[in-house]
Amino acid sequence: MLLDTRRRESFQRFRRQFNVSQRQLSIDLDVSESHIRNIESGRGNPDAKLLFKLAKYFETRPEELFPDLAEVEVHRPDS
């Protein structure tokens, strides 16, 4: 399976912009460094609470941080 690189690129861009390492981010958000690595690489996803904490930390919207998660399709039955 080919991993979507947009998340990694977006996440790294925000970390560079805020000059924060994975380790420092994990300390600031009270999660493990390995969890941050997995989220950044696309091997893991944040839960809803961490998703919004990350977005607030980087002063952005969740869709900007996680473009791969934002591309969802919803099918509703015709009413």
Residue pairs with C-beta under 8 A, 6 or more apart in sequence:
3 41
3 42
3 43
4 42
4 67
4 68
6 67
6 68
7 40
7 41
7 42
7 65
7 66
7 67
7 68
7 69
8 40
8 41
8 42
10 64
10 65
10 66
10 67
11 39
11 40
11 65
12 40
14 58
14 60
14 65
15 21
15 22
15 25
17 58
18 57
18 58
20 28
22 33
22 36
22 37
22 40
23 33
25 36
25 57
26 32
26 33
26 35
26 36
28 57
29 36
29 50
29 53
29 54
29 57
31 50
35 44
38 44
39 45
39 46
39 50
39 54
42 68
45 66
45 69
46 54
46 66
51 62
51 65
51 66
52 62
54 62
54 65
55 61
55 62
55 64
55 65
58 65
62 69
62 70
63 70
